[in-house]
């Protein structure tokens, strides 16, 4: 087929990751970027040498001849704009979470089924080299039967105000970071999550320029799998020092630790600091652990390349919309547990 034509709605942090990934592919053409932030979008297009000007109204982007659209948007817009894109005969790439809740997620999946278009669920960590290697090792039987584990994601807080507000976000650190951990652990253990227990709290309600934090900024949960495994997850928006992610899994034949943010090939000490080390790192003075080619290390180009291959060859993706809904169902049950104070059964 000719080049796959894509459009991007949004121009912020995650949109740049998508643009970066698309620009690495010879069989893809970025037709346009729609954003209400003209200056931001203009800079993004200039940086990556994308022709034209930003399109203020996403509806005008959807009128163009496109094969797929990346939705790099706040959570509350995933359902409405996703449905519009599907109904204009576009495949959609939806950043995690699939939606704010399972009701919205099911509406997206029903529209995809009705229109015959595909939802590609963007769970970049499942495509990251180190994290996907974990799954390969598990599939080869290196760990035996996994019975216990731990996953965590931590940083000092998101980039935009809407994350901290209950209505547009739908949830805090659990929905933003925990959903990554649940997606990976579900993949690794390849066993149904039957029950969950969770506790959430807000440790830093004053978020400065972003105002009051209306959602949880910390969460701890336990996933109880059908095969008997119990895995703990820890999520935080109040941890300084830059983005940190780590998994530990214990099995009857072995154990594994994966830590792409701290076990990097580079350990640098500087008294004056330098440009950039990793997302959310507020300083580069002292000892730092820069992540080489951060976009690649965290799986964005591999994810986008996989999705484009699926479009070109009409094959099913590793992470379709239904996978996003499955993970969202587990996380939604964790919120139920946090509210009830009890272990809750996951109803798929």
VMD Tcl script that draws the C-alpha trace (Angstrom):
set ca {
  {0.00 0.00 0.00}
  {0.98 3.65 -0.24}
  {2.27 5.48 2.79}
  {0.03 5.21 5.85}
  {-1.46 8.64 6.44}
  {-1.83 9.67 10.06}
  {-3.04 12.68 12.00}
  {-2.32 13.68 15.57}
  {-4.72 15.41 17.95}
  {-2.78 17.12 20.70}
  {0.64 18.78 20.85}
  {1.96 18.16 24.37}
  {4.43 15.76 25.95}
  {2.92 12.51 24.69}
  {2.13 13.94 21.26}
  {5.84 14.59 20.74}
  {6.57 10.95 21.55}
  {4.11 9.93 18.83}
  {5.58 12.38 16.31}
  {9.10 11.17 17.11}
  {8.01 7.56 16.58}
  {6.16 8.24 13.31}
  {9.10 10.17 11.88}
  {11.32 7.09 12.26}
  {9.10 5.13 9.85}
  {9.56 5.37 6.08}
  {6.05 4.07 5.35}
  {4.19 6.75 7.34}
  {3.24 10.33 6.51}
  {2.05 12.77 9.18}
  {-0.67 14.67 7.34}
  {-1.53 17.13 10.10}
  {-1.54 18.03 13.77}
  {-4.58 19.49 15.46}
  {-4.19 21.46 18.67}
  {-5.82 24.37 20.47}
  {-2.31 25.41 21.56}
  {-1.09 27.05 18.37}
  {2.40 28.06 19.52}
  {3.13 24.66 21.05}
  {1.94 22.82 17.94}
  {3.87 25.16 15.65}
  {7.09 24.46 17.55}
  {6.43 20.71 17.41}
  {5.88 20.80 13.64}
  {8.96 22.95 13.13}
  {11.14 20.66 15.26}
  {10.16 17.56 13.28}
  {9.91 19.28 9.88}
  {6.20 18.66 9.36}
  {4.71 20.70 6.52}
  {1.72 23.01 6.94}
  {0.26 24.73 9.96}
  {-1.53 23.45 13.06}
  {-5.24 22.75 12.63}
  {-7.15 24.45 15.48}
  {-10.32 22.33 15.21}
  {-9.83 18.57 15.31}
  {-13.03 18.14 13.26}
  {-11.18 19.68 10.31}
  {-8.35 17.18 10.76}
  {-10.87 14.32 10.71}
  {-12.14 15.56 7.33}
  {-8.74 14.82 5.77}
  {-7.82 11.57 4.06}
  {-6.30 9.64 6.95}
  {-5.80 6.00 7.84}
  {-5.30 6.56 11.56}
  {-5.37 9.22 14.25}
  {-3.31 9.42 17.43}
  {-5.36 10.69 20.36}
  {-2.82 12.46 22.58}
  {-5.46 14.08 24.73}
  {-6.69 14.42 28.32}
  {-8.64 11.39 29.54}
  {-12.05 13.06 29.37}
  {-11.73 13.52 25.60}
  {-10.82 9.93 24.73}
  {-14.42 8.72 24.43}
  {-16.02 11.61 22.55}
  {-13.23 12.36 20.08}
  {-12.37 8.68 19.73}
  {-15.94 7.90 18.70}
  {-15.94 10.77 16.18}
  {-12.70 9.53 14.67}
  {-13.96 5.96 14.39}
  {-17.19 7.16 12.81}
  {-15.21 9.06 10.14}
  {-13.56 5.76 9.15}
  {-10.28 6.21 11.00}
  {-8.36 3.73 13.10}
  {-7.40 5.30 16.42}
  {-4.36 5.08 18.66}
  {-5.54 5.80 22.20}
  {-3.06 6.66 24.92}
  {-3.57 4.98 28.28}
  {-5.96 4.85 29.99}
  {-8.47 3.79 27.36}
  {-11.00 6.12 29.02}
  {-11.90 7.51 32.44}
  {-14.04 4.48 33.28}
  {-15.30 1.21 31.84}
  {-18.59 2.73 30.67}
  {-16.73 5.12 28.37}
  {-14.34 2.35 27.36}
  {-17.20 0.06 26.34}
  {-18.72 2.87 24.25}
  {-15.45 3.15 22.36}
  {-15.24 -0.60 21.74}
  {-18.87 -0.77 20.62}
  {-18.26 2.02 18.12}
  {-15.16 0.29 16.79}
  {-17.13 -2.91 16.30}
  {-19.95 -1.04 14.57}
  {-17.66 0.86 12.21}
  {-15.19 -1.94 11.53}
  {-12.24 0.24 12.57}
  {-9.59 -0.69 15.12}
  {-8.61 0.75 18.48}
  {-4.88 0.45 19.09}
  {-4.32 0.74 22.83}
  {-1.08 2.58 23.58}
  {0.65 0.74 26.40}
  {4.21 1.68 25.52}
  {5.89 -0.28 28.33}
  {4.83 -3.58 26.77}
  {6.94 -2.64 23.73}
  {9.98 -1.35 25.64}
  {13.08 -3.52 24.99}
  {13.90 -4.38 28.62}
  {10.29 -4.91 29.65}
  {9.37 -7.01 26.63}
  {12.51 -9.10 27.25}
  {11.06 -9.98 30.66}
  {8.03 -11.53 28.98}
  {10.25 -13.44 26.57}
  {12.26 -14.89 29.47}
  {9.07 -15.84 31.35}
  {7.64 -17.57 28.26}
  {10.83 -19.65 28.02}
  {10.17 -20.97 31.53}
  {13.12 -19.29 33.25}
  {11.15 -18.39 36.37}
  {8.93 -21.44 36.61}
  {5.63 -20.64 38.32}
  {5.49 -17.00 39.42}
  {4.03 -16.72 42.90}
  {4.97 -13.23 44.05}
  {6.11 -9.90 42.65}
  {6.26 -6.16 42.91}
  {5.82 -3.34 40.42}
  {6.19 0.38 40.95}
  {6.14 3.66 39.08}
  {7.01 6.94 40.70}
  {7.71 10.56 39.84}
  {6.98 14.03 41.18}
  {3.70 14.57 39.34}
  {2.25 15.10 35.84}
  {2.88 17.94 33.41}
  {-0.62 19.43 33.15}
  {-3.32 20.75 35.46}
  {-6.09 18.45 34.24}
  {-4.35 15.39 35.72}
  {-5.00 16.73 39.24}
  {-8.72 17.38 38.71}
  {-11.18 14.57 39.36}
  {-13.64 15.17 36.51}
  {-11.29 15.46 33.51}
  {-8.84 12.83 34.73}
  {-11.10 10.17 36.24}
  {-8.42 9.26 38.76}
  {-4.92 10.03 40.00}
  {-1.66 8.11 40.34}
  {-3.40 4.73 40.18}
  {-5.07 5.48 36.84}
  {-2.06 7.33 35.47}
  {0.81 5.08 36.59}
  {-0.77 1.97 38.08}
  {-2.47 1.14 34.81}
  {1.01 0.60 33.30}
  {1.92 -1.86 36.04}
  {-1.35 -3.77 35.81}
  {-0.98 -4.08 32.03}
  {2.53 -5.48 32.30}
  {1.77 -7.83 35.18}
  {-1.31 -9.19 33.43}
  {0.89 -9.88 30.41}
  {3.73 -11.41 32.41}
  {1.65 -13.77 34.53}
  {-0.82 -14.64 31.76}
  {-3.38 -15.42 34.45}
  {-6.68 -13.78 35.29}
  {-6.70 -11.17 38.06}
  {-9.54 -12.46 40.24}
  {-9.46 -10.08 43.22}
  {-7.78 -6.85 44.24}
  {-7.08 -4.80 47.34}
  {-6.08 -1.16 47.23}
  {-5.45 1.88 49.41}
  {-5.17 5.42 48.05}
  {-4.36 8.75 49.65}
  {-3.39 12.33 48.82}
  {-0.13 13.34 50.47}
  {0.51 16.63 48.64}
  {-2.84 18.39 48.03}
  {-1.26 21.73 47.10}
  {0.25 21.39 43.62}
  {1.39 24.99 43.24}
  {0.64 26.37 39.77}
  {-1.77 23.46 39.15}
  {-3.89 24.20 42.22}
  {-5.49 21.62 44.47}
  {-4.98 17.92 43.82}
  {-8.49 16.42 43.85}
  {-7.35 12.83 43.21}
  {-5.00 10.39 44.91}
  {-1.31 11.09 44.49}
  {-0.25 7.76 46.03}
  {-1.64 4.25 45.83}
  {-0.69 0.77 46.99}
  {-2.49 -2.32 45.75}
  {-2.40 -6.11 45.67}
  {-3.39 -8.18 42.65}
  {-4.60 -11.72 43.40}
  {-4.21 -13.91 40.31}
  {-6.15 -17.04 39.42}
  {-2.93 -19.09 39.54}
  {-2.40 -18.12 43.20}
  {0.20 -15.39 42.65}
  {0.03 -12.20 44.70}
  {1.69 -9.07 43.34}
  {2.01 -5.65 44.99}
  {2.00 -2.37 43.05}
  {3.11 1.02 44.36}
  {2.35 4.29 42.58}
  {3.37 7.83 43.49}
  {3.16 11.38 42.19}
  {5.22 12.74 45.10}
  {8.61 11.09 44.54}
  {11.46 13.45 43.59}
  {14.44 12.44 41.46}
  {12.82 11.81 38.08}
  {10.76 9.01 36.59}
  {11.39 5.64 38.25}
  {9.97 2.27 37.25}
  {10.91 -1.18 38.54}
  {9.58 -4.74 38.55}
  {10.59 -7.74 40.62}
  {9.11 -11.17 39.94}
  {9.72 -14.36 41.95}
  {9.12 -17.85 40.63}
  {9.77 -21.44 41.62}
  {12.81 -21.61 39.30}
  {14.18 -18.11 39.50}
  {13.63 -14.38 39.89}
  {14.02 -11.30 37.76}
  {14.55 -7.58 38.36}
  {14.06 -5.02 35.61}
  {14.87 -1.35 36.23}
  {15.23 0.68 33.00}
  {15.35 4.02 34.82}
  {18.20 3.35 37.26}
  {20.13 0.43 35.77}
  {21.04 2.46 32.68}
  {24.42 2.25 30.89}
  {25.19 5.77 32.09}
  {25.91 6.89 35.64}
  {27.03 10.52 35.68}
  {28.27 12.75 38.47}
  {28.25 16.52 37.90}
  {28.55 19.36 40.39}
  {27.16 21.86 37.89}
  {24.55 19.74 36.12}
  {23.78 19.40 32.41}
  {20.82 19.40 30.02}
  {18.46 16.44 30.44}
  {18.59 13.04 32.15}
  {15.09 11.56 32.28}
  {11.47 12.67 32.47}
  {10.55 14.58 35.67}
  {14.17 14.95 36.86}
  {14.29 18.47 38.31}
  {18.10 18.64 38.43}
  {21.12 16.98 36.87}
  {23.56 17.95 39.61}
  {25.10 15.13 41.66}
  {24.73 11.51 40.57}
  {22.24 10.97 37.76}
  {21.14 8.05 35.60}
  {20.37 9.42 32.13}
  {18.22 7.18 29.94}
  {19.69 6.94 26.41}
  {17.14 7.56 23.65}
  {14.34 7.78 26.18}
  {11.58 7.45 23.59}
  {13.08 4.17 22.33}
  {13.93 2.86 25.81}
  {10.30 3.27 26.86}
  {8.93 1.57 23.75}
  {7.16 4.33 21.81}
  {8.73 3.77 18.34}
  {8.33 0.00 18.65}
  {4.70 0.41 19.68}
  {3.88 2.76 16.80}
  {5.78 0.60 14.30}
  {3.80 -2.45 15.45}
  {0.50 -0.61 15.05}
  {1.44 0.63 11.55}
  {2.41 -2.93 10.59}
  {-1.00 -4.10 11.83}
  {-2.74 -1.49 9.65}
  {-0.61 -2.27 6.61}
  {-1.01 -6.04 6.88}
  {-4.46 -6.20 8.51}
  {-3.34 -8.17 11.58}
  {-4.39 -7.93 15.22}
  {-2.25 -5.86 17.60}
  {-0.65 -7.06 20.81}
  {-2.65 -4.42 22.68}
  {-6.09 -3.91 21.11}
  {-8.86 -1.82 22.64}
  {-10.25 -4.84 24.49}
  {-6.93 -5.21 26.34}
  {-7.20 -1.59 27.42}
  {-10.74 -2.26 28.68}
  {-9.58 -5.35 30.59}
  {-6.87 -3.37 32.38}
  {-9.27 -0.49 33.05}
  {-11.72 -2.95 34.63}
  {-9.04 -4.15 37.06}
  {-8.04 -0.59 37.98}
  {-11.68 0.46 38.40}
  {-12.14 -2.46 40.84}
  {-9.07 -1.26 42.74}
  {-10.78 2.10 43.21}
  {-13.82 0.22 44.48}
  {-11.59 -1.57 46.99}
  {-9.99 1.69 48.12}
  {-13.46 3.04 48.83}
  {-14.82 -0.07 50.57}
  {-11.64 -0.97 52.45}
  {-12.18 -4.60 51.40}
  {-10.80 -7.10 48.91}
  {-13.02 -6.85 45.83}
  {-13.69 -9.39 43.05}
  {-13.01 -8.27 39.48}
  {-16.08 -8.62 37.29}
  {-15.11 -8.59 33.60}
}
mol new
graphics top color blue
foreach p $ca { graphics top sphere $p radius 0.5 }
foreach p [lrange $ca 0 end-1] q [lrange $ca 1 end] { graphics top cylinder $p $q radius 0.2 }
display resetview
